[in-house]
Amino acid sequence: MPEARSFNWPTFASASACKGCYYHGDETKLSARNREVGYRRAILENGMTPIVIGCGYSEKLGSLAVNKFIELPEIDAVVCASDAIAHGFIGRMRETDNVRLNNIGLIGFENISFNDYQHPSLSSVAINYQQMANDTVQSLLKSDEYAQVIVRTELKTRESSVK
């Protein structure tokens, strides 16, 4: 059973390795842009330099993005904007540099059920979908034209981030 605790970027950044990078998803999606903003803010607040690698929300694109990661040997922590990206990353790294894969910290986002069965099992930020659904319905019922909803999350710690 994964350990569950509330997730926030500053806590991750201060506890992570000195050199981390973020694989972001679709820049046209507000949620993807907000995740990147949170990553950048936390990294900067902890005196580190943000490194963002363009990707997309798929396992295949996560796999292809490993080519850029290989060019950055100083990186020892990776945050992926989705678990699909992380799964593609893990699969490709297992083929290209399994030793490095086992020495980096890696976290995904969404906490899909397959994470426990990935090797290494994937640490992930779990989204409270029930709260998101409730808040979405409530915002639609209100007359406001725009409502920002902040969804509660929690970090599910598994093998990929325990080094």
Secondary structure by P-SEA (a helix, b strand, c coil): ccccccccaaaaaaacccbbbbbccccccaaaaaaaaaaaaaaaaacbbbbbbbbcccaaaaaaaaaaaaacccccbbbbccaaaaaaaaaaaaaccaaaaaabbbbbccccccccccccbbbbbbbaaaaaaaaaaaaaaccccbbbbbbbbbbbccccccc
